[in-house]
Amino acid sequence: MNNPNREPPLAIKKSTHLSCMLRLAAAAGFGLAVSSAPAQSIIDEWANVKTPPAPPLKPVTVDPKTTALLMLDFMNSNCGKRPRCMASLPAVKKFLAEARAKGMMVVYTTGPGGKVADTLQDVAPVGSEPVITAGPDKFLNTDLDKILKDKGVQTVIAIGTAAHGAVLYTGSAAGLRGMKVIVPVDGMSAAVNTYEEQYTAWHLANAPVLSRNVTLTKFDMVKF
């Protein structure tokens, strides 16, 4: 007859104890797995992201007959208020003069509602140099693509402000259209901080498809 007060056999006690231990171990393992799992988004990992190495700058030789210099938004209303853009003007002015002397096509742009008269005087358009008014992507809803194709342009040199705006989007649009894109990094400037220039340079140099058409360089590494 079974005795309700009788202790369970030792083998059953050991089995029960082992089962509890296994459950605790499994729970601990699960907790460890959860705690070591990767963060769910870049925002969670933001402070721990390591900056990648700087992309290399390369010398480049261009044919002025098939190259256009894109002067992107050198306006009093933006460049004129951005210290890094203003600091780049002497080098931009010199490069612009060299491009014109070689007969290179020069195209100017302004932001929405901008006027050519608002362009900084040191680098203002001359003669019949075309002016495009648009948002960050100067190809979007404009005649820029036709203007370049009509002149047989195969390569564009993109400089201006803001790096993360007109330079990034217009340079990307040109590259994705199959044009070669040259970006002198000392000719693009940020609106707020240098990180904007940094991620623009990284993106242009590494983006799928686009990167194979982009060359990062400096003014003194460009030969005509």
MARVEX-38558 format. One record per residue (C-alpha): residue number from 1; residue in three letters; x, z, y. Coordinates in pm, 1 decimal. Example, Ala and Ser with C-alpha at 12.3 -4.5 7.8 and 13.67 -1.06 7.14 Angstrom:
<lomis>
+-----+-----+----------+----------+----------+
|   n | res |        u |        w |        v |
+-----+-----+----------+----------+----------+
|   1 | Ala |   1230.0 |    780.0 |   -450.0 |
|   2 | Ser |   1367.0 |    714.0 |   -106.0 |
+-----+-----+----------+----------+----------+
</lomis>
This chain:
<lomis>
+-----+-----+----------+----------+----------+
|   n | res |        u |        w |        v |
+-----+-----+----------+----------+----------+
|   1 | Met |      0.0 |      0.0 |      0.0 |
|   2 | Asn |    134.2 |    -92.7 |    345.6 |
|   3 | Asn |    234.4 |    193.7 |    573.3 |
|   4 | Pro |    173.0 |    108.2 |    943.7 |
|   5 | Asn |    434.1 |    365.8 |   1048.6 |
|   6 | Arg |    702.8 |    224.5 |    826.4 |
|   7 | Glu |    995.1 |     53.8 |   1012.7 |
|   8 | Pro |   1048.2 |   -320.5 |    944.3 |
|   9 | Pro |   1327.8 |   -411.0 |    707.9 |
|  10 | Leu |   1677.0 |   -437.8 |    859.6 |
|  11 | Ala |   1689.6 |   -815.7 |    796.8 |
|  12 | Ile |   1373.3 |   -864.9 |   1005.4 |
|  13 | Lys |   1514.2 |   -647.8 |   1287.3 |
|  14 | Lys |   1834.6 |   -852.1 |   1296.1 |
|  15 | Ser |   1638.2 |  -1176.5 |   1294.9 |
|  16 | Thr |   1421.9 |  -1059.8 |   1586.0 |
|  17 | His |   1728.4 |   -943.4 |   1780.7 |
|  18 | Leu |   1904.5 |  -1277.3 |   1721.4 |
|  19 | Ser |   1596.2 |  -1467.9 |   1838.2 |
|  20 | Cys |   1586.6 |  -1267.9 |   2160.7 |
|  21 | Met |   1955.7 |  -1329.1 |   2220.5 |
|  22 | Leu |   1911.3 |  -1702.7 |   2170.0 |
|  23 | Arg |   1621.4 |  -1711.2 |   2413.7 |
|  24 | Leu |   1825.4 |  -1522.7 |   2674.2 |
|  25 | Ala |   2120.9 |  -1755.4 |   2623.3 |
|  26 | Ala |   1899.4 |  -2059.3 |   2659.2 |
|  27 | Ala |   1749.6 |  -1920.7 |   2978.8 |
|  28 | Ala |   2095.4 |  -1846.0 |   3118.2 |
|  29 | Gly |   2210.9 |  -2194.2 |   3026.4 |
|  30 | Phe |   1911.3 |  -2346.4 |   3199.7 |
|  31 | Gly |   1980.8 |  -2143.6 |   3511.2 |
|  32 | Leu |   2344.0 |  -2257.0 |   3509.5 |
|  33 | Ala |   2236.9 |  -2618.5 |   3469.9 |
|  34 | Val |   1997.2 |  -2587.4 |   3762.7 |
|  35 | Ser |   2254.3 |  -2418.4 |   3985.4 |
|  36 | Ser |   2518.3 |  -2683.4 |   3909.9 |
|  37 | Ala |   2282.8 |  -2981.6 |   3946.0 |
|  38 | Pro |   2365.7 |  -3224.0 |   4228.6 |
|  39 | Ala |   2185.5 |  -3186.0 |   4560.0 |
|  40 | Gln |   1862.2 |  -3377.9 |   4586.6 |
|  41 | Ser |   1948.6 |  -3574.6 |   4904.0 |
|  42 | Ile |   2229.2 |  -3657.8 |   5143.4 |
|  43 | Ile |   2082.1 |  -3407.5 |   5389.7 |
|  44 | Asp |   2146.0 |  -3128.4 |   5136.7 |
|  45 | Glu |   2508.5 |  -3239.7 |   5101.2 |
|  46 | Trp |   2568.0 |  -3337.2 |   5464.9 |
|  47 | Ala |   2824.3 |  -3069.9 |   5549.9 |
|  48 | Asn |   3031.2 |  -3144.3 |   5238.1 |
|  49 | Val |   3056.4 |  -3523.2 |   5269.2 |
|  50 | Lys |   3416.4 |  -3638.6 |   5280.9 |
|  51 | Thr |   3502.0 |  -3910.6 |   5531.3 |
|  52 | Pro |   3621.8 |  -4226.4 |   5350.0 |
|  53 | Pro |   3956.9 |  -4383.0 |   5438.1 |
|  54 | Ala |   3955.4 |  -4605.1 |   5746.1 |
|  55 | Pro |   3902.5 |  -4973.7 |   5661.2 |
|  56 | Pro |   4213.4 |  -5185.7 |   5719.1 |
|  57 | Leu |   4250.7 |  -5394.0 |   6033.6 |
|  58 | Lys |   4365.5 |  -5749.1 |   5968.1 |
|  59 | Pro |   4525.6 |  -6022.3 |   6178.2 |
|  60 | Val |   4308.3 |  -6328.6 |   6216.5 |
|  61 | Thr |   4347.0 |  -6678.9 |   6353.2 |
|  62 | Val |   4040.2 |  -6857.2 |   6487.7 |
|  63 | Asp |   3961.0 |  -7214.5 |   6585.3 |
|  64 | Pro |   3819.3 |  -7200.6 |   6941.4 |
|  65 | Lys |   3615.2 |  -7516.5 |   6873.3 |
|  66 | Thr |   3411.1 |  -7351.8 |   6597.7 |
|  67 | Thr |   3414.0 |  -6994.5 |   6727.2 |
|  68 | Ala |   3188.5 |  -6816.3 |   6975.3 |
|  69 | Leu |   3259.0 |  -6493.2 |   7159.4 |
|  70 | Leu |   2946.9 |  -6274.5 |   7169.7 |
|  71 | Met |   2948.7 |  -6047.8 |   7475.0 |
|  72 | Leu |   2690.7 |  -5793.0 |   7368.4 |
|  73 | Asp |   2508.8 |  -5595.2 |   7637.3 |
|  74 | Phe |   2787.2 |  -5531.6 |   7887.4 |
|  75 | Met |   2531.0 |  -5406.1 |   8137.1 |
|  76 | Asn |   2551.1 |  -5158.8 |   8422.8 |
|  77 | Ser |   2260.1 |  -4972.6 |   8266.6 |
|  78 | Asn |   2440.2 |  -4899.9 |   7938.6 |
|  79 | Cys |   2810.4 |  -4988.3 |   7938.4 |
|  80 | Gly |   2834.7 |  -4872.1 |   8297.8 |
|  81 | Lys |   2723.9 |  -4524.4 |   8188.7 |
|  82 | Arg |   2936.5 |  -4498.9 |   7874.6 |
|  83 | Pro |   3296.3 |  -4381.9 |   7924.9 |
|  84 | Arg |   3431.2 |  -4553.1 |   7612.4 |
|  85 | Cys |   3271.7 |  -4883.1 |   7708.5 |
|  86 | Met |   3413.2 |  -4863.6 |   8059.5 |
|  87 | Ala |   3754.6 |  -4774.2 |   7918.6 |
|  88 | Ser |   3746.8 |  -5089.6 |   7704.4 |
|  89 | Leu |   3674.8 |  -5323.5 |   7997.4 |
|  90 | Pro |   4034.9 |  -5413.8 |   8091.4 |
|  91 | Ala |   4107.3 |  -5528.8 |   7734.2 |
|  92 | Val |   3769.9 |  -5705.5 |   7712.9 |
|  93 | Lys |   3830.6 |  -5884.1 |   8042.5 |
|  94 | Lys |   4173.6 |  -6003.8 |   7926.9 |
|  95 | Phe |   4041.7 |  -6127.6 |   7592.4 |
|  96 | Leu |   3747.6 |  -6300.4 |   7761.4 |
|  97 | Ala |   3985.3 |  -6487.5 |   7993.5 |
|  98 | Glu |   4198.0 |  -6599.1 |   7696.4 |
|  99 | Ala |   3890.9 |  -6720.8 |   7506.4 |
| 100 | Arg |   3767.7 |  -6920.5 |   7803.2 |
| 101 | Ala |   4113.3 |  -7068.4 |   7859.0 |
| 102 | Lys |   4103.4 |  -7197.4 |   7500.6 |
| 103 | Gly |   3762.4 |  -7355.4 |   7552.8 |
| 104 | Met |   3578.7 |  -7108.8 |   7328.1 |
| 105 | Met |   3202.4 |  -7081.4 |   7361.9 |
| 106 | Val |   3092.9 |  -6752.6 |   7522.8 |
| 107 | Val |   2742.0 |  -6614.6 |   7475.5 |
| 108 | Tyr |   2607.9 |  -6315.4 |   7666.2 |
| 109 | Thr |   2326.4 |  -6083.4 |   7570.5 |
| 110 | Thr |   2116.7 |  -5822.1 |   7744.4 |
| 111 | Gly |   1877.9 |  -5562.3 |   7613.5 |
| 112 | Pro |   1500.7 |  -5603.1 |   7640.4 |
| 113 | Gly |   1402.6 |  -5653.3 |   8001.6 |
| 114 | Gly |   1765.0 |  -5691.6 |   8109.1 |
| 115 | Lys |   1880.2 |  -5949.6 |   8358.8 |
| 116 | Val |   2204.6 |  -6142.2 |   8366.8 |
| 117 | Ala |   2262.3 |  -6008.6 |   8718.1 |
| 118 | Asp |   2294.0 |  -5661.2 |   8565.7 |
| 119 | Thr |   2607.8 |  -5760.4 |   8372.1 |
| 120 | Leu |   2919.8 |  -5574.3 |   8482.3 |
| 121 | Gln |   3099.1 |  -5788.0 |   8739.0 |
| 122 | Asp |   3440.5 |  -5774.1 |   8568.0 |
| 123 | Val |   3303.7 |  -5949.0 |   8260.0 |
| 124 | Ala |   3005.9 |  -6139.0 |   8402.2 |
| 125 | Pro |   2909.2 |  -6487.4 |   8275.1 |
| 126 | Val |   3023.7 |  -6797.3 |   8460.7 |
| 127 | Gly |   2886.5 |  -7148.7 |   8480.5 |
| 128 | Ser |   2634.2 |  -7236.0 |   8213.6 |
| 129 | Glu |   2729.2 |  -6971.0 |   7956.2 |
| 130 | Pro |   2404.2 |  -6887.8 |   7772.0 |
| 131 | Val |   2236.9 |  -6549.4 |   7797.9 |
| 132 | Ile |   2013.0 |  -6405.6 |   7524.5 |
| 133 | Thr |   1772.1 |  -6118.4 |   7585.8 |
| 134 | Ala |   1669.8 |  -5920.4 |   7278.2 |
| 135 | Gly |   1685.0 |  -5590.1 |   7095.4 |
| 136 | Pro |   1978.6 |  -5485.8 |   6874.6 |
| 137 | Asp |   1957.6 |  -5799.6 |   6656.4 |
| 138 | Lys |   2017.6 |  -6082.1 |   6904.4 |
| 139 | Phe |   1912.2 |  -6340.4 |   6644.2 |
| 140 | Leu |   1564.2 |  -6194.1 |   6607.6 |
| 141 | Asn |   1300.2 |  -6402.1 |   6789.4 |
| 142 | Thr |   1561.3 |  -6584.5 |   7000.0 |
| 143 | Asp |   1737.8 |  -6923.9 |   7004.9 |
| 144 | Leu |   2080.2 |  -6774.5 |   6930.0 |
| 145 | Asp |   2105.7 |  -6926.8 |   6582.5 |
| 146 | Lys |   2017.7 |  -7272.7 |   6718.4 |
| 147 | Ile |   2254.3 |  -7237.1 |   7015.1 |
| 148 | Leu |   2543.7 |  -7159.3 |   6782.6 |
| 149 | Lys |   2460.3 |  -7426.6 |   6526.1 |
| 150 | Asp |   2421.6 |  -7693.1 |   6794.5 |
| 151 | Lys |   2780.7 |  -7623.2 |   6897.4 |
| 152 | Gly |   2909.1 |  -7623.5 |   6539.9 |
| 153 | Val |   2994.7 |  -7254.3 |   6549.9 |
| 154 | Gln |   3103.5 |  -7110.1 |   6216.4 |
| 155 | Thr |   3267.3 |  -6789.6 |   6337.4 |
| 156 | Val |   3156.7 |  -6528.4 |   6589.0 |
| 157 | Ile |   3360.2 |  -6256.7 |   6756.2 |
| 158 | Ala |   3126.7 |  -5964.2 |   6823.8 |
| 159 | Ile |   3214.0 |  -5710.4 |   7092.4 |
| 160 | Gly |   3006.6 |  -5484.1 |   7311.5 |
| 161 | Thr |   2786.9 |  -5178.6 |   7318.5 |
| 162 | Ala |   2641.8 |  -5004.7 |   7143.7 |
| 163 | Ala |   2850.8 |  -5024.5 |   6829.6 |
| 164 | His |   2564.1 |  -4895.4 |   6614.4 |
| 165 | Gly |   2315.5 |  -5119.9 |   6793.3 |
| 166 | Ala |   2398.4 |  -5470.9 |   6911.7 |
| 167 | Val |   2737.3 |  -5493.9 |   6739.1 |
| 168 | Leu |   2614.2 |  -5368.8 |   6401.6 |
| 169 | Tyr |   2285.7 |  -5558.4 |   6389.6 |
| 170 | Thr |   2398.3 |  -5883.5 |   6547.4 |
| 171 | Gly |   2723.0 |  -5887.4 |   6349.8 |
| 172 | Ser |   2528.0 |  -5820.9 |   6029.9 |
| 173 | Ala |   2273.5 |  -6091.5 |   6111.0 |
| 174 | Ala |   2551.1 |  -6345.1 |   6167.6 |
| 175 | Gly |   2731.7 |  -6249.9 |   5847.6 |
| 176 | Leu |   2416.1 |  -6267.0 |   5638.0 |
| 177 | Arg |   2359.8 |  -6617.0 |   5777.0 |
| 178 | Gly |   2693.6 |  -6718.8 |   5629.5 |
| 179 | Met |   2899.0 |  -6706.7 |   5947.9 |
| 180 | Lys |   3239.0 |  -6542.1 |   5960.3 |
| 181 | Val |   3226.5 |  -6232.1 |   6177.3 |
| 182 | Ile |   3528.0 |  -6089.7 |   6358.2 |
| 183 | Val |   3495.3 |  -5745.4 |   6512.3 |
| 184 | Pro |   3781.3 |  -5616.8 |   6730.2 |
| 185 | Val |   3728.1 |  -5242.7 |   6703.9 |
| 186 | Asp |   3880.2 |  -5184.7 |   7047.6 |
| 187 | Gly |   3603.7 |  -5400.3 |   7190.6 |
| 188 | Met |   3305.3 |  -5207.3 |   7055.3 |
| 189 | Ser |   3196.0 |  -4878.0 |   7204.2 |
| 190 | Ala |   2962.5 |  -4593.5 |   7122.8 |
| 191 | Ala |   2658.8 |  -4477.8 |   7311.0 |
| 192 | Val |   2700.3 |  -4106.9 |   7239.8 |
| 193 | Asn |   2994.3 |  -4024.0 |   7013.7 |
| 194 | Thr |   3272.1 |  -4182.4 |   6811.8 |
| 195 | Tyr |   3090.4 |  -4127.4 |   6481.5 |
| 196 | Glu |   2865.6 |  -4416.9 |   6581.1 |
| 197 | Glu |   3171.4 |  -4642.7 |   6596.0 |
| 198 | Gln |   3307.0 |  -4498.8 |   6272.8 |
| 199 | Tyr |   3002.6 |  -4564.0 |   6058.0 |
| 200 | Thr |   2956.6 |  -4908.9 |   6216.1 |
| 201 | Ala |   3311.1 |  -5005.7 |   6117.2 |
| 202 | Trp |   3263.1 |  -4865.6 |   5766.3 |
| 203 | His |   2929.9 |  -5041.4 |   5717.7 |
| 204 | Leu |   3054.9 |  -5380.9 |   5834.1 |
| 205 | Ala |   3358.6 |  -5350.6 |   5607.8 |
| 206 | Asn |   3170.4 |  -5231.3 |   5297.7 |
| 207 | Ala |   2809.8 |  -5352.4 |   5298.5 |
| 208 | Pro |   2713.2 |  -5574.4 |   5001.2 |
| 209 | Val |   2733.9 |  -5949.4 |   5072.0 |
| 210 | Leu |   2802.0 |  -5887.4 |   5440.5 |
| 211 | Ser |   3149.2 |  -5738.5 |   5396.0 |
| 212 | Arg |   3299.2 |  -6057.0 |   5253.2 |
| 213 | Asn |   3222.7 |  -6234.1 |   5582.1 |
| 214 | Val |   3352.5 |  -5959.1 |   5812.7 |
| 215 | Thr |   3704.9 |  -5901.2 |   5941.8 |
| 216 | Leu |   3784.8 |  -5586.2 |   6136.8 |
| 217 | Thr |   4073.4 |  -5631.1 |   6375.4 |
| 218 | Lys |   4203.7 |  -5556.0 |   6727.8 |
| 219 | Phe |   4230.2 |  -5781.9 |   7029.7 |
| 220 | Asp |   4606.6 |  -5821.4 |   7000.2 |
| 221 | Met |   4572.2 |  -5924.8 |   6634.2 |
| 222 | Val |   4348.5 |  -6222.9 |   6714.0 |
| 223 | Lys |   4526.8 |  -6556.3 |   6753.6 |
| 224 | Phe |   4377.3 |  -6880.1 |   6885.3 |
+-----+-----+----------+----------+----------+
</lomis>
